[in-house]
């Protein structure tokens, strides 16, 4: 009997030790190792908007980039094939969120509602990028409940591109990208799934959820190498779903590790786990996140492709850093173990601190929040510029960090 009691006591002690690394409330970040002047970085964003917004008055256009050595946003037409249109209203919604300044809400409404007709786009997958930062944030942050039907219609348009033979949503049209003749899926498409998850929770067809999960499962199976880095483009046989080609369009080479592509994956799978609570997606999100973090330079901002990073003359991509910083803050509240929680949180803060520094901030240099992003060097454009989606994910990350700090009194 005494032996049995001793055995049970030891067993209980071992279980307690094993579980001691778990956090009871994963929304609590304790003892952060890296400090950041969050309010200054938020103030910097608002000050930049004070400069830029009075110049951006044409509602038929939206800001896309600031060219190297230029200071003002280059605007492009609000065309249904231009995937970046939703990010500027999204920036304004987050500005309202982090400052409470109603001016930004009023401006966000004005810049959002010019895109209502985009809800019927079926020519490509980017309707998620175009509609959710604008109408989705307007619904969540701005309380604009009348945007619900627009978002549900947008989700139905996106879902129409799902091919059950392949198990993914088709990304690009073959007419626009003739290199590939059949069903094309790019890693970027993971972020469009957020629109489907939202719609499924807000009165949309249940198939939206099922399509999003199936797309994530198929991409998880096929889009990543053994080292958990990502290809950019997969071409599938439209009839039998077989993989025909694995390529990279915006990276250094077909088999190279394009840094923003990896960033899309980190953000996408973190979001999918957040929406599904399926542990296989959390496990995968951590694996591809760790692969990304292991490849980073000291300042936490990658080169535009990890395979050229050893060359100091290669351009950086601040947009990739902003995307991952935002994702890591979410991931830090979702992981099971406190050690991972702290690791991801501190990595995110370090990224944001670097992005807000003199090295990457647009303050005093241009109208953007951030400089030194690279959109598509392999295609010969958007090289070492400011990009509107870099600013979007940066201010989203600041918003997420503010909520964590407020909730946990850090």
PyMOL commands that set and color helices and strands:
alter all, ss='L'
color gray80, all
select helices_A, chain A and resi 2-19+38-55+85-99+102-120+127-140+145-159+187-201+207-222+259-276+279-294+306-308+318-332+338-355+377-379+388-408
alter helices_A, ss='H'
color red, helices_A
select strands_A, chain A and resi 61-66+74-77+162-163+168-169+183-186+233-236+243-247+386-387
alter strands_A, ss='S'
color yellow, strands_A
deselect
rebuild
show_as cartoon
